[in-house]
Amino acid sequence: MMFRKRIERAFRFLKEGRAEEPSPKELAKRNAQKNIQTEKGDFWALLLSAWMVIVPIALLVLLLVVGLPLLLIYLLG
């Protein structure tokens, strides 16, 4: 075949590349061993961003749960 050498070379390259890569278990161990330290203001920034996402959604749900029945009672009653 015309491309046999190229195909064999590609497969050899793939085998060599896979041999050098660590296994998923080794990657998990390395990630667990790393101690990720945050900067001084990171905690409060994360907390603020979480509140900015959660509070509007909670208010919308509360409005639907409480406001919609009250609106229906007002319009029908």
N, C-alpha and C positions, 0 to 999 in steps of 0.2 A: 504494500500500500504506500501511497505517497506521503501520508502524514503519520506513519507509524512511529518514526523517531520523535516527532513532536509530541505525540500522545504519550509515549513512554516517558519522555522527559517531564511532561506535565504531571503525570502520576508520581514520578520520583520526587518532584518538588513538593507535591501535596503530602507525601509520606514523611519527608524530612521536616516539613513545617509542623505537622501534627505531633511529631516526636518531641519537638522543642516546646510545645505549648503545655502548660501545667494542666492537670486534671481539674474538673470542677470542685472536687473535694479539697484539693490543695489551695485553690483560689478562695474557697470559703474559709479555710483555716487562716490564710493570710489576712483576709478582710476582718475576721474576728479579732485577730491579734493587734490590728492597728487601733490606736487610741486617737480618736478624732476629737481635737480640742477646738472649741469655738472661741471667737473673740469676745471681748467684754460686752458689747451691745447686741450680740447675735440673739441671745435668748429673748430679750424684750422685743426685738424686731420680729422674730418668729411668732411670739405670742400676739403681737399687734396684728400681724397679717392674718393669723388664724381667726382672731376676733372679727376682722374686717370681712372675712368670708362667711363665717358661721352666723353672726348676728343678723345680717340682712335676710338670710335664708330662714332663720328661726322666726323673725318678725313676719315674713311673708306667710309662713305656715300658720302662725298664730292668727293672722288676719283672715286667712281662709277658714280656719276652724271656728273662730268666734264671730268674725264680722259677717260672713256670708249668711249664717242662720239669723242673725239679728236683722240683716237687711231684708231677708225674706219675710220675717215676722212683721217688720215695719210696713213692707209693701202689701202684704196679703191681709194684714190685720187691721 
